[in-house]
Amino acid sequence: MKYILIIAILTMSAFAKPYFRMTDFKYEVKYVNTEGPESIELHSVANRFDKEDSIQWVFKEYKITYLDQVYCIQDSNMVMVTSPKRGVFAAAENVPNPQINYPPTIGDSIYVEQTLSNSKTMKGYLKITDTLKHGKNTNNNDVWKIEAYNLDDDKYSAIYYYNEINGFVYLNYKLNDKEIEMDLSTIIYHEF
């Protein structure tokens, strides 16, 4: 009976869809060699507008709210969230978007080709390198550490932490001489 319960819990968490369940995520943001908003939010708008592949990055700057509608994939095979692209985040297109295949395993890698805003193609890969504990929002569950690389330009890379219940809880972009660190600080569940 104990093993059936463990399998049921693992199965449920493996198919969690944090970005499509009326959830908003707030990240505290730190910068090196650049400036930007102190926080950024990710809203799971899919259920609000009945669009199963849509989420929004929400930037609040100078009392103005900017919405960056982006693409998201969540199914039993993978999770992928398009990186934010507004302002200082524009260079994040030079790094593979945060993504992970299910079931995650240390050593797994994903080859990626992304179309850039200048219509060129960025070639990169992501690799799961470790599991670790991170942040209050993971309830002390393990997160998967994913390293992302641009194969054509080593000045662009990222590290993502993914938790199977709450999605990407940490994103760290190295964009040429700039660095942006996003750490999940608040999760808001909505009921409609």
C-alpha positions in Angstrom: 0.0 0.0 0.0 2.9 2.4 0.9 4.4 1.9 -2.6 1.1 2.6 -4.4 0.7 5.9 -2.5 4.3 6.9 -3.4 3.7 6.1 -7.1 0.4 8.0 -7.1 2.1 11.1 -5.6 5.0 10.9 -8.0 2.6 10.5 -10.9 0.5 13.5 -9.8 3.6 15.7 -9.4 5.1 14.7 -12.7 2.0 15.9 -14.5 1.6 19.2 -12.5 0.9 22.2 -14.7 1.8 25.2 -12.6 1.5 27.7 -15.4 -2.1 26.6 -16.4 -3.7 26.5 -13.0 -4.7 30.1 -12.2 -1.4 30.9 -10.5 0.7 34.0 -10.5 4.4 33.9 -9.7 6.4 37.0 -8.4 10.1 37.0 -8.8 12.5 39.3 -7.0 15.2 40.5 -9.5 18.8 41.5 -9.0 21.1 42.9 -11.7 24.8 43.2 -12.4 26.0 45.9 -14.9 22.4 46.9 -15.8 19.2 48.1 -14.2 15.6 47.1 -14.4 12.4 46.5 -12.4 12.9 45.1 -8.8 10.4 42.4 -9.4 8.7 40.7 -12.4 5.6 38.5 -12.4 4.5 35.6 -14.4 0.8 35.2 -14.8 -0.9 32.0 -15.9 -3.4 33.6 -18.2 -4.4 30.4 -20.1 -7.5 29.7 -18.0 -8.5 33.3 -17.9 -8.7 33.6 -21.7 -9.2 29.9 -22.5 -5.9 29.8 -24.4 -3.9 26.7 -23.4 -0.4 27.9 -24.5 -0.4 31.5 -23.2 1.2 33.1 -20.2 2.3 36.7 -19.4 5.4 38.2 -18.0 4.2 41.4 -16.2 6.6 44.3 -15.7 5.7 47.3 -13.5 7.9 50.3 -14.3 7.3 53.9 -13.4 3.7 53.2 -12.3 3.0 51.6 -15.7 2.2 47.9 -16.2 3.6 46.2 -19.3 2.4 42.8 -20.4 4.6 40.4 -22.4 2.4 37.6 -23.8 4.6 34.5 -24.4 4.3 30.9 -25.3 4.3 28.0 -22.9 4.3 24.2 -23.3 3.1 21.9 -20.5 2.3 18.3 -21.0 3.4 14.9 -19.8 6.6 15.1 -21.9 7.9 18.6 -21.1 7.6 22.1 -19.7 8.9 25.1 -21.6 8.4 28.8 -20.8 9.5 31.6 -23.1 11.9 33.9 -21.3 10.9 37.5 -20.7 11.9 39.8 -23.6 11.1 43.3 -22.5 13.8 46.0 -22.0 16.9 44.7 -20.3 15.6 41.1 -20.7 15.6 41.4 -24.6 19.0 39.7 -24.8 17.6 36.6 -23.0 16.5 35.4 -26.5 20.2 34.4 -27.0 19.9 31.6 -24.4 17.6 28.6 -24.7 14.2 29.2 -23.0 13.7 27.5 -19.6 12.6 23.9 -20.3 12.8 20.4 -19.0 11.7 17.0 -20.3 9.8 14.5 -18.1 10.9 12.5 -16.3 13.9 14.6 -15.4 17.2 12.8 -14.9 20.6 14.2 -14.1 22.6 14.2 -17.4 19.6 14.7 -19.7 20.1 17.3 -22.3 18.0 19.1 -24.9 19.3 20.6 -28.2 17.5 23.8 -29.1 17.2 26.1 -32.1 15.4 29.3 -31.4 14.5 32.0 -33.9 15.8 35.4 -32.8 14.1 38.8 -33.3 16.6 39.5 -36.2 15.3 36.2 -37.9 18.6 34.4 -37.3 18.7 31.1 -35.4 20.3 30.6 -32.0 21.6 27.1 -31.5 22.0 26.0 -27.9 21.4 23.2 -25.4 20.2 22.6 -21.9 21.5 20.0 -19.5 20.3 18.8 -16.1 23.3 18.9 -13.9 22.1 18.4 -10.3 19.3 18.4 -7.8 19.4 20.7 -4.8 17.2 22.5 -2.2 16.3 26.1 -3.0 13.9 28.6 -1.7 10.9 28.7 0.6 8.4 28.0 -2.2 9.5 24.5 -2.9 8.5 23.2 0.5 11.9 21.7 0.9 11.4 19.5 -2.2 14.3 19.0 -4.6 14.7 21.3 -7.6 16.5 20.3 -10.8 19.4 22.5 -11.8 19.5 23.1 -15.5 22.4 24.8 -17.3 21.6 26.5 -20.7 24.2 27.4 -23.3 24.4 29.3 -26.6 26.6 27.1 -28.8 27.6 30.0 -31.1 28.4 32.6 -28.4 29.7 31.6 -25.0 28.9 35.1 -23.6 25.3 34.0 -23.3 24.2 31.3 -20.8 21.7 30.7 -18.0 21.0 28.5 -15.0 17.4 27.5 -14.2 16.0 25.7 -11.2 12.8 23.7 -11.8 10.5 22.3 -9.2 7.8 19.8 -10.4 5.1 21.5 -8.3 5.9 25.2 -8.8 7.7 25.3 -12.1 10.8 27.4 -12.6 11.7 28.9 -9.2 15.0 30.5 -10.1 16.4 31.9 -13.4 19.9 33.4 -13.7 20.8 34.9 -17.1 24.4 35.8 -18.1 23.9 38.1 -21.1 27.3 39.3 -22.4 28.5 41.5 -19.6 25.1 41.7 -17.8 23.6 39.3 -15.3 20.0 39.0 -14.3 19.0 36.9 -11.3 15.3 36.1 -10.8 14.3 34.3 -7.6 10.7 33.2 -6.9 9.4 35.1 -3.9 5.6 34.8 -3.9 3.0 32.4 -5.4 -0.6 33.6 -5.7 -3.4 31.0 -6.4 -6.6 32.4 -7.8 -10.0 30.9 -7.6 -12.7 32.0 -10.2 
